[in-house]
Amino acid sequence: MIRKNLISFQTNDSFQLDAFLLLRSSDNKKDVLNTPIILHVHGVLGHFLARGTPRLLPSALLEHGINSFSINTRMAFMGQIMGEGIFDDTINDIDASLDMLRKEGFRKIFILGYSLGANIVAYYASKRPDPSIQGLILEGCSFSLPEAQRKRWEKWNSEPPYDEVYRKAKEILGPDPYKSSKDQIFIVYRAWGPTFNPFHIEIFTYKTWWFMRGPEAYNAMTYRLISNIKVPILFLQGENDDILEPWEAGELARLAHTAGNSDVMVKYIPQAKHDCMENPDETIGVIVNWVSSLDSNYVEMS
């Protein structure tokens, strides 16, 4: 039997989070609380709209005895368009989620971030050294969100170009972008490809862009932060990733290891693009084996 719970709760800055708790059923509550649980942090779309990892991985892991807590952060449902998706503020979302799990009595907590969520999780862990976190799983983690977007827009000759968006953002947001009450939605054409078709556009507000993709979005530059993370890290990247460059996971791992983190692993998933769940057997196997290597009491369900 599987226990499923939809939960809503608030962060310390009064943002409402929606979450899905997926647990193995047991008559012994202590057994449930001593089972590893993974806090899942999604990419752009949120857990309940996305395909692949955010939607499929929790139930797949439960078959191996690993619980999941999937949260929809303020970045969900295109928070970058509605103005509430401020990258730096996601630290409050993970704070509240971990508090919720601790209050329930969970102790073996891992955090998994997918795509944008991987950068969010890395940012969080770099600012919140927390002994209750057993390890991080960073799937499809960009070396630097701002630099990746700059390169992509230059590749496709975006309209407007990156530097023009930066100039306009400074003009609208003023000297203190975080406190600015002025914001606007803008569209970038040829952001993801060579045409003006909707599939190739990107939409932000100037404020959400500033803190996630702008040249001063330092917390979204994971290579600057990764050296501060001392808990075990598992990097996952598809061998055929069509968004990241092949070297990104390996270079982030090298930086973390050079800074003194001796427990860093990189796994490139064959026959997978940006979403590693394109090869579910390989992805699940890697995660289950890694979790079991860190938790000597973990027993995989047969």
Secondary structure in CASP SS format (residue, H / E / C, confidence):
PFRMAT SS
TARGET T0000
AUTHOR 0000-0000-0000
METHOD secondary structure of the structure
MODEL  1
M C 1.00
I E 1.00
R E 1.00
K E 1.00
N E 1.00
L E 1.00
I E 1.00
S E 1.00
F E 1.00
Q E 1.00
T C 1.00
N C 1.00
D C 1.00
S C 1.00
F C 1.00
Q E 1.00
L E 1.00
D E 1.00
A E 1.00
F E 1.00
L E 1.00
L E 1.00
L E 1.00
R E 1.00
S C 1.00
S C 1.00
D C 1.00
N C 1.00
K H 1.00
K H 1.00
D H 1.00
V H 1.00
L H 1.00
N C 1.00
T C 1.00
P C 1.00
I E 1.00
I E 1.00
L E 1.00
H E 1.00
V E 1.00
H C 1.00
G C 1.00
V C 1.00
L C 1.00
G C 1.00
H C 1.00
F C 1.00
L C 1.00
A C 1.00
R C 1.00
G C 1.00
T H 1.00
P H 1.00
R H 1.00
L H 1.00
L H 1.00
P H 1.00
S H 1.00
A H 1.00
L H 1.00
L H 1.00
E C 1.00
H C 1.00
G C 1.00
I C 1.00
N E 1.00
S E 1.00
F E 1.00
S E 1.00
I E 1.00
N E 1.00
T C 1.00
R C 1.00
M C 1.00
A C 1.00
F C 1.00
M C 1.00
G H 1.00
Q H 1.00
I H 1.00
M H 1.00
G C 1.00
E C 1.00
G C 1.00
I C 1.00
F H 1.00
D H 1.00
D H 1.00
T H 1.00
I H 1.00
N H 1.00
D H 1.00
I H 1.00
D H 1.00
A H 1.00
S H 1.00
L H 1.00
D H 1.00
M H 1.00
L H 1.00
R H 1.00
K H 1.00
E H 1.00
G C 1.00
F C 1.00
R C 1.00
K C 1.00
I E 1.00
F E 1.00
I E 1.00
L E 1.00
G E 1.00
Y E 1.00
S C 1.00
L H 1.00
G H 1.00
A H 1.00
N H 1.00
I H 1.00
V H 1.00
A H 1.00
Y H 1.00
Y H 1.00
A H 1.00
S H 1.00
K H 1.00
R C 1.00
P C 1.00
D C 1.00
P C 1.00
S C 1.00
I E 1.00
Q E 1.00
G E 1.00
L E 1.00
I E 1.00
L E 1.00
E E 1.00
G C 1.00
C C 1.00
S C 1.00
F C 1.00
S C 1.00
L H 1.00
P H 1.00
E H 1.00
A H 1.00
Q H 1.00
R H 1.00
K H 1.00
R H 1.00
W H 1.00
E H 1.00
K H 1.00
W H 1.00
N C 1.00
S C 1.00
E E 1.00
P C 1.00
P C 1.00
Y H 1.00
D H 1.00
E H 1.00
V H 1.00
Y H 1.00
R H 1.00
K H 1.00
A H 1.00
K H 1.00
E H 1.00
I H 1.00
L H 1.00
G C 1.00
P C 1.00
D C 1.00
P C 1.00
Y C 1.00
K C 1.00
S C 1.00
S C 1.00
K C 1.00
D C 1.00
Q C 1.00
I E 1.00
F E 1.00
I E 1.00
V E 1.00
Y E 1.00
R C 1.00
A C 1.00
W C 1.00
G C 1.00
P C 1.00
T C 1.00
F C 1.00
N C 1.00
P H 1.00
F H 1.00
H H 1.00
I C 1.00
E E 1.00
I E 1.00
F E 1.00
T E 1.00
Y H 1.00
K H 1.00
T H 1.00
W H 1.00
W H 1.00
F H 1.00
M H 1.00
R C 1.00
G C 1.00
P C 1.00
E C 1.00
A C 1.00
Y H 1.00
N H 1.00
A H 1.00
M C 1.00
T H 1.00
Y H 1.00
R H 1.00
L H 1.00
I H 1.00
S H 1.00
N H 1.00
I C 1.00
K C 1.00
V C 1.00
P C 1.00
I E 1.00
L E 1.00
F E 1.00
L E 1.00
Q E 1.00
G E 1.00
E C 1.00
N C 1.00
D C 1.00
D C 1.00
I C 1.00
L C 1.00
E C 1.00
P C 1.00
W C 1.00
E H 1.00
A H 1.00
G H 1.00
E H 1.00
L H 1.00
A H 1.00
R H 1.00
L H 1.00
A H 1.00
H H 1.00
T H 1.00
A C 1.00
G C 1.00
N C 1.00
S C 1.00
D C 1.00
V E 1.00
M E 1.00
V E 1.00
K E 1.00
Y E 1.00
I E 1.00
P C 1.00
Q C 1.00
A C 1.00
K C 1.00
H C 1.00
D C 1.00
C H 1.00
M H 1.00
E H 1.00
N C 1.00
P H 1.00
D H 1.00
E H 1.00
T H 1.00
I H 1.00
G H 1.00
V H 1.00
I H 1.00
V H 1.00
N H 1.00
W H 1.00
V H 1.00
S H 1.00
S H 1.00
L H 1.00
D C 1.00
S C 1.00
N C 1.00
Y C 1.00
V C 1.00
E C 1.00
M C 1.00
S C 1.00
END
